[in-house]
Amino acid sequence: MVYKFKDEEISLENLTRLYGAVVIDMQGEIAEMSLEWFDLYGDKVAFKAFVLVFDYTPVGESVRNKKVLSFETKEELIEAMSEVAQFFQK
């Protein structure tokens, strides 16, 4: 299975995790946080982007193997998440 986003093709095979998140700047530290966390504390940090993370890292591995798509709005992220979910509902 392959998800096509703009000019990219992203394999959905061998995914270990797939999740939406938000990238923030907290006093100079860049971090990924959950959407729920951002809803609660987003006013205390600098927003960078909404992201959809395709994580292929095998369980127990410390070196991350992931593909990240960035979005300016939460609505764009939710739309992409819905498109990817279609592949898993078949």
N, C-alpha and C positions, 0 to 999 in steps of 0.2 A: 504494500500500500504506500502511496506517495501523495503527500499533501502539497499542492502548488499554491505558492503565495508570491504574488507579483512575478518576478523572474526567477524565483528559487523553487527547487524541488526538495522536499524534506521527507525522508523515509520515516514511516511509522512502524517499521519492523524493528524489533529488538529494543523498544522503549522500555525503560524501567520506571520512569516517572514522567508525567506530563502535567504541568501546572501553570497557572497564571500568577503573576506577582507584580510588585511595583519596585522600581529601583529608586532609592533615595540617597540623599547626601545628609549625613548626620554629623555635623561639626567636622567636615573634611573626610569622613569615612563613607565610602560608597558601599551600599548593601542592598540585597534583595530582601524584601519583606512581603508577608502575605497581604492579600487584599483586605482581609479582615483587620489586620494590624493597622494598615493605612487608614481604614475607615475610622478607627479609634484615635490614632495618634498622628495622622497626616499633617495636622496643622502645626506640629512641633518640628517638622523636618522639611528639607528642600526636595521637592519632587523632581525626578529626572525622566522617568518613562514607565509606562506599563509594559510588561513583557510576558510572552508565552514561551515557556522553557520546555524543550524536548530533551530529556535527559536519558542518555544511553549508558550511563555508568553502571557496570555490574555491581551487585551488592557486595560490600566489603572492600571495594576499590577506593583508594584515596584520590587518585587523579581523575578529575571530572571530564566526561566526554558529553558535551551538550551543545545544542544549537538553540539560539535565542532570537526571537523576533520581537522588535520594539514597536510600540504604538504610542501615539500622543494622547489618546483618550481611552477611558475605560470602555466606552461603547465599541470602539474598534477592536479592543482585546476580546470582549465578550462575543463579538461577531466571529472573529477568527476561532475562538474556542468552540463555538457552535458548529462551524464548518468542519473542524477536526473531529468533533464528536460524531458527526454523520458517518465517518469511516468505521467507527466502532459499533454502530447500531445496525450494521448490515449483517 
